[in-house]
Amino acid sequence: MIPKTGALRRATVAALVIWTTPLIFGSAGAQSWNAHLAVGMSSASFTGESDNAFQYRSALGGGGGATFHLTRAIGIRSELMYAVRGAVARDAVIDGEQTQLEARFAVAYIDIPLIVVLRLPQTFPQPYAFGGAAYSRNIDAQLTLVSPSGESVTNGDSSIRSSDFSLVAGLGVAFSVGTEELFVEGRFVGGQQNVRPERPDAPLNNRSFLIIAGIRF
């Protein structure tokens, strides 16, 4: 019996998928996991509606995590990272009045991202892209006011939301060194919640860019 055209087409497509999937994604036997440690520098600011023109501020950060490799090309990564966000406003507007003070917002977060990593297998060095989401817990928020003479006063800032939810995306490249792997990556973190909940009429969101270097083992 000659098979019908539709059935033959479906069988051909299925055969192609079965044949090409290991070449693209690697075999199921490639499942493994590894841990990593990383340090880096972040540049962060606030975006949204404000009387102040916020500028970026920089800070060190770092942490670690683990990646479960579903295949040679696809992995799922979870991390525990320390990051400082915030912003700088020169000639800050305070209580509706223009001042000559510089306002420096520093908000320390513990980030818990869950991201999907896509690699190009069998390349050296190995580029990869990633994206996902992160929950961030505010562990310390401070506002420092600096006068034109350089005198400063720092106080806790209770107006900052206690947590944030962010979207994460980035690119990286990895280098094999013996049995370990060194990597460098850049990531964008875009906050999705208003960081000052008492002002729903003028929401502000976190935005930060990070350059991170680390080792996987």
Contacts in CASP RR format, 6 or more apart in sequence:
PFRMAT RR
TARGET T0000
AUTHOR 0000-0000-0000
METHOD contacts of the structure
MODEL  1
MIPKTGALRRATVAALVIWTTPLIFGSAGAQSWNAHLAVGMSSASFTGES
DNAFQYRSALGGGGGATFHLTRAIGIRSELMYAVRGAVARDAVIDGEQTQ
LEARFAVAYIDIPLIVVLRLPQTFPQPYAFGGAAYSRNIDAQLTLVSPSG
ESVTNGDSSIRSSDFSLVAGLGVAFSVGTEELFVEGRFVGGQQNVRPERP
DAPLNNRSFLIIAGIRF
3 11 0 8 1.000
24 73 0 8 1.000
25 71 0 8 1.000
25 72 0 8 1.000
25 73 0 8 1.000
25 74 0 8 1.000
25 121 0 8 1.000
26 71 0 8 1.000
26 72 0 8 1.000
26 73 0 8 1.000
26 121 0 8 1.000
27 71 0 8 1.000
27 72 0 8 1.000
28 71 0 8 1.000
30 69 0 8 1.000
30 71 0 8 1.000
30 72 0 8 1.000
31 68 0 8 1.000
31 69 0 8 1.000
31 70 0 8 1.000
31 71 0 8 1.000
32 68 0 8 1.000
32 69 0 8 1.000
33 66 0 8 1.000
33 67 0 8 1.000
33 68 0 8 1.000
33 69 0 8 1.000
34 66 0 8 1.000
34 67 0 8 1.000
34 69 0 8 1.000
34 181 0 8 1.000
34 216 0 8 1.000
34 217 0 8 1.000
35 64 0 8 1.000
35 65 0 8 1.000
35 66 0 8 1.000
35 67 0 8 1.000
35 216 0 8 1.000
35 217 0 8 1.000
36 64 0 8 1.000
36 65 0 8 1.000
36 66 0 8 1.000
36 67 0 8 1.000
36 183 0 8 1.000
36 214 0 8 1.000
36 215 0 8 1.000
36 216 0 8 1.000
36 217 0 8 1.000
37 63 0 8 1.000
37 64 0 8 1.000
37 65 0 8 1.000
37 214 0 8 1.000
37 215 0 8 1.000
38 62 0 8 1.000
38 63 0 8 1.000
38 64 0 8 1.000
38 81 0 8 1.000
38 183 0 8 1.000
38 212 0 8 1.000
38 213 0 8 1.000
38 214 0 8 1.000
38 215 0 8 1.000
39 60 0 8 1.000
39 61 0 8 1.000
39 62 0 8 1.000
39 63 0 8 1.000
39 212 0 8 1.000
39 213 0 8 1.000
39 214 0 8 1.000
40 60 0 8 1.000
40 61 0 8 1.000
40 62 0 8 1.000
40 210 0 8 1.000
40 211 0 8 1.000
40 212 0 8 1.000
40 213 0 8 1.000
41 58 0 8 1.000
41 59 0 8 1.000
41 60 0 8 1.000
41 61 0 8 1.000
41 210 0 8 1.000
41 211 0 8 1.000
42 58 0 8 1.000
42 59 0 8 1.000
42 60 0 8 1.000
42 61 0 8 1.000
42 83 0 8 1.000
42 84 0 8 1.000
42 85 0 8 1.000
42 208 0 8 1.000
42 209 0 8 1.000
42 210 0 8 1.000
43 56 0 8 1.000
43 57 0 8 1.000
43 58 0 8 1.000
43 208 0 8 1.000
43 209 0 8 1.000
43 210 0 8 1.000
44 56 0 8 1.000
44 57 0 8 1.000
44 58 0 8 1.000
44 59 0 8 1.000
44 83 0 8 1.000
44 84 0 8 1.000
44 85 0 8 1.000
44 86 0 8 1.000
44 87 0 8 1.000
44 206 0 8 1.000
44 207 0 8 1.000
44 208 0 8 1.000
44 209 0 8 1.000
45 54 0 8 1.000
45 55 0 8 1.000
45 56 0 8 1.000
45 57 0 8 1.000
45 86 0 8 1.000
45 87 0 8 1.000
45 88 0 8 1.000
45 207 0 8 1.000
45 208 0 8 1.000
46 54 0 8 1.000
46 86 0 8 1.000
46 87 0 8 1.000
46 105 0 8 1.000
46 195 0 8 1.000
46 204 0 8 1.000
46 205 0 8 1.000
46 206 0 8 1.000
46 207 0 8 1.000
47 54 0 8 1.000
47 204 0 8 1.000
47 205 0 8 1.000
47 207 0 8 1.000
48 202 0 8 1.000
48 203 0 8 1.000
48 204 0 8 1.000
48 205 0 8 1.000
49 201 0 8 1.000
49 202 0 8 1.000
49 203 0 8 1.000
49 204 0 8 1.000
50 202 0 8 1.000
50 204 0 8 1.000
51 93 0 8 1.000
51 96 0 8 1.000
52 89 0 8 1.000
52 92 0 8 1.000
52 93 0 8 1.000
52 103 0 8 1.000
53 89 0 8 1.000
53 90 0 8 1.000
54 87 0 8 1.000
54 88 0 8 1.000
54 89 0 8 1.000
55 87 0 8 1.000
55 88 0 8 1.000
55 89 0 8 1.000
55 90 0 8 1.000
56 87 0 8 1.000
56 88 0 8 1.000
57 86 0 8 1.000
57 87 0 8 1.000
57 88 0 8 1.000
57 104 0 8 1.000
57 105 0 8 1.000
57 106 0 8 1.000
59 83 0 8 1.000
59 84 0 8 1.000
59 85 0 8 1.000
59 106 0 8 1.000
60 84 0 8 1.000
61 81 0 8 1.000
61 82 0 8 1.000
61 83 0 8 1.000
61 84 0 8 1.000
62 81 0 8 1.000
62 82 0 8 1.000
62 83 0 8 1.000
62 212 0 8 1.000
63 79 0 8 1.000
63 80 0 8 1.000
63 81 0 8 1.000
63 82 0 8 1.000
64 79 0 8 1.000
64 80 0 8 1.000
64 81 0 8 1.000
65 77 0 8 1.000
65 78 0 8 1.000
65 79 0 8 1.000
65 80 0 8 1.000
66 77 0 8 1.000
66 78 0 8 1.000
67 75 0 8 1.000
67 76 0 8 1.000
67 77 0 8 1.000
67 117 0 8 1.000
67 216 0 8 1.000
68 75 0 8 1.000
68 76 0 8 1.000
68 77 0 8 1.000
69 75 0 8 1.000
70 76 0 8 1.000
72 119 0 8 1.000
72 121 0 8 1.000
72 122 0 8 1.000
73 118 0 8 1.000
73 119 0 8 1.000
73 120 0 8 1.000
73 121 0 8 1.000
74 116 0 8 1.000
74 117 0 8 1.000
74 118 0 8 1.000
74 119 0 8 1.000
75 116 0 8 1.000
75 117 0 8 1.000
75 118 0 8 1.000
75 119 0 8 1.000
76 114 0 8 1.000
76 115 0 8 1.000
76 116 0 8 1.000
76 117 0 8 1.000
77 113 0 8 1.000
77 114 0 8 1.000
77 115 0 8 1.000
77 116 0 8 1.000
77 117 0 8 1.000
77 130 0 8 1.000
78 112 0 8 1.000
78 113 0 8 1.000
78 114 0 8 1.000
78 115 0 8 1.000
79 111 0 8 1.000
79 112 0 8 1.000
79 113 0 8 1.000
80 110 0 8 1.000
80 111 0 8 1.000
80 112 0 8 1.000
81 110 0 8 1.000
81 111 0 8 1.000
81 112 0 8 1.000
81 113 0 8 1.000
82 108 0 8 1.000
82 109 0 8 1.000
82 110 0 8 1.000
82 111 0 8 1.000
83 108 0 8 1.000
83 109 0 8 1.000
83 111 0 8 1.000
83 136 0 8 1.000
83 189 0 8 1.000
83 208 0 8 1.000
83 210 0 8 1.000
84 106 0 8 1.000
84 107 0 8 1.000
84 108 0 8 1.000
84 109 0 8 1.000
85 107 0 8 1.000
85 109 0 8 1.000
85 206 0 8 1.000
85 208 0 8 1.000
86 105 0 8 1.000
86 106 0 8 1.000
86 107 0 8 1.000
86 206 0 8 1.000
87 105 0 8 1.000
88 102 0 8 1.000
88 103 0 8 1.000
88 104 0 8 1.000
88 105 0 8 1.000
89 102 0 8 1.000
89 103 0 8 1.000
89 105 0 8 1.000
90 102 0 8 1.000
91 98 0 8 1.000
91 99 0 8 1.000
91 100 0 8 1.000
91 101 0 8 1.000
91 102 0 8 1.000
92 99 0 8 1.000
92 101 0 8 1.000
92 102 0 8 1.000
92 103 0 8 1.000
92 145 0 8 1.000
93 99 0 8 1.000
94 101 0 8 1.000
94 103 0 8 1.000
100 147 0 8 1.000
100 148 0 8 1.000
101 145 0 8 1.000
101 146 0 8 1.000
101 147 0 8 1.000
102 145 0 8 1.000
102 146 0 8 1.000
103 143 0 8 1.000
103 144 0 8 1.000
103 145 0 8 1.000
103 146 0 8 1.000
104 143 0 8 1.000
104 144 0 8 1.000
104 145 0 8 1.000
104 146 0 8 1.000
105 141 0 8 1.000
105 142 0 8 1.000
105 143 0 8 1.000
105 157 0 8 1.000
105 160 0 8 1.000
106 140 0 8 1.000
106 141 0 8 1.000
106 142 0 8 1.000
106 143 0 8 1.000
106 144 0 8 1.000
107 138 0 8 1.000
107 140 0 8 1.000
107 141 0 8 1.000
107 142 0 8 1.000
107 157 0 8 1.000
107 160 0 8 1.000
107 195 0 8 1.000
107 206 0 8 1.000
108 138 0 8 1.000
108 139 0 8 1.000
108 140 0 8 1.000
108 141 0 8 1.000
109 136 0 8 1.000
109 137 0 8 1.000
109 138 0 8 1.000
109 139 0 8 1.000
109 164 0 8 1.000
110 136 0 8 1.000
110 137 0 8 1.000
110 139 0 8 1.000
111 134 0 8 1.000
111 135 0 8 1.000
111 136 0 8 1.000
111 166 0 8 1.000
111 189 0 8 1.000
112 134 0 8 1.000
112 135 0 8 1.000
112 136 0 8 1.000
112 137 0 8 1.000
113 132 0 8 1.000
113 133 0 8 1.000
113 134 0 8 1.000
113 135 0 8 1.000
113 166 0 8 1.000
113 168 0 8 1.000
114 132 0 8 1.000
114 133 0 8 1.000
114 134 0 8 1.000
115 130 0 8 1.000
115 131 0 8 1.000
115 132 0 8 1.000
115 133 0 8 1.000
115 134 0 8 1.000
115 168 0 8 1.000
116 130 0 8 1.000
116 131 0 8 1.000
116 132 0 8 1.000
117 128 0 8 1.000
117 129 0 8 1.000
117 130 0 8 1.000
117 131 0 8 1.000
118 128 0 8 1.000
118 129 0 8 1.000
118 130 0 8 1.000
119 126 0 8 1.000
119 127 0 8 1.000
119 128 0 8 1.000
119 174 0 8 1.000
120 126 0 8 1.000
120 127 0 8 1.000
120 128 0 8 1.000
124 175 0 8 1.000
124 176 0 8 1.000
125 173 0 8 1.000
125 174 0 8 1.000
125 175 0 8 1.000
126 173 0 8 1.000
126 174 0 8 1.000
126 175 0 8 1.000
126 176 0 8 1.000
127 171 0 8 1.000
127 172 0 8 1.000
127 173 0 8 1.000
127 174 0 8 1.000
128 171 0 8 1.000
128 172 0 8 1.000
128 173 0 8 1.000
128 174 0 8 1.000
128 185 0 8 1.000
129 169 0 8 1.000
129 170 0 8 1.000
129 171 0 8 1.000
129 172 0 8 1.000
130 168 0 8 1.000
130 169 0 8 1.000
130 170 0 8 1.000
130 171 0 8 1.000
130 172 0 8 1.000
130 185 0 8 1.000
130 187 0 8 1.000
131 167 0 8 1.000
131 168 0 8 1.000
131 169 0 8 1.000
131 170 0 8 1.000
132 167 0 8 1.000
132 168 0 8 1.000
132 169 0 8 1.000
133 165 0 8 1.000
133 166 0 8 1.000
133 167 0 8 1.000
133 168 0 8 1.000
134 165 0 8 1.000
134 166 0 8 1.000
134 167 0 8 1.000
134 168 0 8 1.000
134 189 0 8 1.000
135 163 0 8 1.000
135 164 0 8 1.000
135 165 0 8 1.000
136 163 0 8 1.000
136 164 0 8 1.000
136 165 0 8 1.000
136 166 0 8 1.000
136 206 0 8 1.000
137 162 0 8 1.000
137 163 0 8 1.000
138 160 0 8 1.000
138 161 0 8 1.000
138 162 0 8 1.000
138 163 0 8 1.000
138 164 0 8 1.000
141 156 0 8 1.000
141 157 0 8 1.000
141 158 0 8 1.000
141 160 0 8 1.000
142 154 0 8 1.000
142 155 0 8 1.000
142 156 0 8 1.000
142 157 0 8 1.000
143 154 0 8 1.000
143 155 0 8 1.000
143 156 0 8 1.000
143 157 0 8 1.000
144 152 0 8 1.000
144 153 0 8 1.000
144 154 0 8 1.000
145 152 0 8 1.000
145 153 0 8 1.000
145 154 0 8 1.000
146 152 0 8 1.000
159 196 0 8 1.000
159 198 0 8 1.000
160 195 0 8 1.000
160 196 0 8 1.000
161 193 0 8 1.000
161 194 0 8 1.000
161 195 0 8 1.000
161 196 0 8 1.000
161 197 0 8 1.000
163 193 0 8 1.000
164 191 0 8 1.000
164 192 0 8 1.000
164 193 0 8 1.000
164 195 0 8 1.000
164 206 0 8 1.000
165 191 0 8 1.000
165 192 0 8 1.000
165 193 0 8 1.000
166 189 0 8 1.000
166 190 0 8 1.000
166 191 0 8 1.000
166 192 0 8 1.000
166 206 0 8 1.000
167 189 0 8 1.000
167 190 0 8 1.000
167 191 0 8 1.000
167 192 0 8 1.000
168 187 0 8 1.000
168 188 0 8 1.000
168 189 0 8 1.000
168 190 0 8 1.000
169 187 0 8 1.000
169 188 0 8 1.000
170 185 0 8 1.000
170 186 0 8 1.000
170 187 0 8 1.000
170 188 0 8 1.000
171 185 0 8 1.000
171 186 0 8 1.000
172 183 0 8 1.000
172 184 0 8 1.000
172 185 0 8 1.000
172 186 0 8 1.000
173 183 0 8 1.000
173 184 0 8 1.000
173 185 0 8 1.000
174 181 0 8 1.000
174 182 0 8 1.000
174 183 0 8 1.000
174 216 0 8 1.000
175 181 0 8 1.000
175 182 0 8 1.000
175 183 0 8 1.000
179 217 0 8 1.000
180 215 0 8 1.000
180 216 0 8 1.000
180 217 0 8 1.000
181 215 0 8 1.000
181 216 0 8 1.000
181 217 0 8 1.000
182 213 0 8 1.000
182 214 0 8 1.000
182 215 0 8 1.000
182 216 0 8 1.000
183 213 0 8 1.000
183 214 0 8 1.000
183 215 0 8 1.000
183 216 0 8 1.000
184 211 0 8 1.000
184 212 0 8 1.000
184 213 0 8 1.000
184 214 0 8 1.000
185 211 0 8 1.000
185 212 0 8 1.000
186 209 0 8 1.000
186 210 0 8 1.000
186 211 0 8 1.000
186 212 0 8 1.000
187 209 0 8 1.000
187 210 0 8 1.000
187 212 0 8 1.000
188 208 0 8 1.000
188 209 0 8 1.000
189 206 0 8 1.000
189 207 0 8 1.000
189 208 0 8 1.000
189 209 0 8 1.000
189 210 0 8 1.000
190 205 0 8 1.000
190 206 0 8 1.000
190 207 0 8 1.000
190 208 0 8 1.000
191 205 0 8 1.000
191 206 0 8 1.000
191 207 0 8 1.000
192 205 0 8 1.000
193 205 0 8 1.000
194 200 0 8 1.000
194 203 0 8 1.000
194 204 0 8 1.000
194 205 0 8 1.000
195 204 0 8 1.000
195 205 0 8 1.000
195 206 0 8 1.000
196 203 0 8 1.000
196 204 0 8 1.000
END
